[in-house]
Amino acid sequence: MIRTGAQYLESIRDGREVYVNGERVKDVPSHPMFKPLVDIRARIYDMQWDAKTRDVMTFTQDGEVNGIGNKLPITQQDWWDKRRATDCVLQDVGGVVTRVGDEAVGEMWSLFDGQDVLNEVDPRFSENIRNHIDKVLHTDPFHVSANTDPKGDRSKPPQEQDPDMLLHVVKETDAGIVVRGAKFETAAAYANQAFTKPTIANWGDSAYSDYAVGFICDLGSPGIKFICRTGFAGQKPIEDYPVSNRFDEVDALVIFDDVLIPWENVLFYRHTRAAMFIRATLHRYSAFAFVQRNLMFADMLIGAALFNVRQTGLDRQQAVQEKLSRLAVYREGINAHLTAAVTLAERSPGGLLMPNQSLLYAGRVLACSQLHEIMHVARELCGGQICVTPDAAAFAHPDTKPWLDKFYTVNEDWVADDRRKLLAFARDILNSDYAGHRLTFQLFAQSPPFAHLAAVYRNFDWDGPLELVKKSAGLSDRVLGTATRTAGDSAISRWFDPSMNRAAAE
């Protein structure tokens, strides 16, 4: 039931209310700030049909062809297939795109694992989750994720400030719930649906809250408005900013102005415990897709830096080789964590196969916490010319072209035009407004560093080191019991068996 790119384009021409740069967008697919990413998403759909890529992008089950990214992970091979499909996409489009669906659908699998918790709230919600996972597989929508609210005053409970600051339910009807508030979502303006869930609010001791709600939202629903940040595409010449113009994923403040969510789309509601559970396990699967993007970006940094030092012969110097090695170690560190997370994958509470949680989350910490440092190493290797090189128009103007050809040509292999293209590419991924935006975007898309470390704390096997020291130091069993209880005292462990996270898949 895979879609074509043309079917996707038509699906987002649904009259949605989208604003960007102070204007109402008449046609999202053709607008210059949305078109580059819309075209990439359409290309991903067409890759599922393309004879050259369809075997990598799809699988067949019961005679039906479906996308690999939407497949529930049951076996280790499923994860190798997903990784290969994502690599295929990123290689085909020639850059990094984050919000294209394969990462967001993983959050639905976390809900699948949490059915026992949600059954305590209402058994209908578990059925809704299973139905929507099946729907994503068989209808192939562009599925994104709605996460962060406008922050408001987080020292106060939601109801003690502007009640609409956090998304909440304002009314129940026979048809469903009516919600009001706002969410920040990347790619929402050109996606079909979003898994919309709560930010962890200051619940206090409340067992129930109208702000503890999660649902699937049809992004073409009446009452939804998209107020987008101004994009980078089309703002500067593509010759000077080749990455900014092709890979900017536009974020939106999505306004829910009394939007009806049918009951069949409600995945959990009111129970703060359910909301906390979902937030604690949200990236159990999707973190893999996010970290894989960091791996691709590391390759882009290495390629730009290595080309730059080789063209001038600096790669023969030991100091330069050491910096290149730092880039390689960073890259291989990410690669090792992803590979090990699949190799040592674990059976989830819902019977799925999840990447080894401790290794996956540790890999995310590595990839995100060192990214800014690695970017600066690449910046050093590219040198100061990325900030002083004239633009492409100067290389083309008859009065300045001869001079730039003279001073930017290194040898017969590296002529001025290739050097200009390389320096423009390096500037765009390291120094441009877009580069700064993407670096900050990690805090939004991957969640903030404290959440990364909290995930490592919840999933690392603390018992092994404790047992080792107990035996080596000759400690009694009493201290091991106390230490284990202290280490395991996390929010998730109160209703989720931590040993499940350590159980290797059979």
Salt bridges, closest charged atoms under 4 A:
ASP14 OD1 - ARG16 NE 2.88
GLU23 OE2 - HIS31 NE2 3.08
ASP27 OD1 - ARG13 NE 2.68
ASP39 OD2 - LYS35 NZ 2.89
ASP50 OD2 - ARG43 NH2 3.50
GLU64 OE2 - HIS138 ND1 2.38
ASP78 OD1 - LYS71 NZ 2.92
ASP92 OD1 - ARG43 NE 2.96
ASP102 OD1 - ARG293 NH2 2.79
GLU103 OE2 - ARG99 NH1 3.69
GLU107 OE1 - LYS197 NZ 2.61
GLU107 OE2 - HIS283 NE2 3.87
ASP113 OD2 - ARG284 NH1 2.89
GLU120 OE1 - ARG273 NH1 2.26
ASP122 OD2 - ARG124 NH2 2.83
ASP134 OD1 - HIS138 NE2 3.00
ASP149 OD1 - LYS183 NZ 3.06
ASP164 OD1 - HIS168 NE2 2.95
ASP210 OD1 - ARG270 NE 3.48
ASP240 OD1 - ARG427 NH2 3.92
ASP248 OD1 - ARG229 NH2 2.63
GLU249 OE2 - ARG438 NH1 3.21
ASP251 OD2 - ARG229 NE 2.54
ASP251 OD2 - HIS437 NE2 3.74
ASP257 OD2 - LYS225 NZ 3.72
ASP258 OD1 - ARG180 NE 2.66
ASP299 OD1 - ARG331 NE 2.83
ASP315 OD2 - ARG310 NE 3.80
GLU332 OE1 - ARG331 NH1 2.71
GLU373 OE2 - HIS372 NE2 3.92
GLU380 OE1 - LYS323 NZ 2.77
GLU380 OE2 - HIS376 NE2 3.63
ASP399 OD2 - HIS397 ND1 3.98
ASP405 OD2 - LYS401 NZ 3.08
ASP417 OD1 - ARG420 NE 3.82
ASP417 OD2 - LYS421 NZ 3.42
ASP461 OD1 - ARG502 NE 3.60
ASP463 OD2 - ARG502 NH2 3.60
GLU467 OE2 - LYS470 NZ 3.98
ASP477 OD1 - LYS470 NZ 3.05
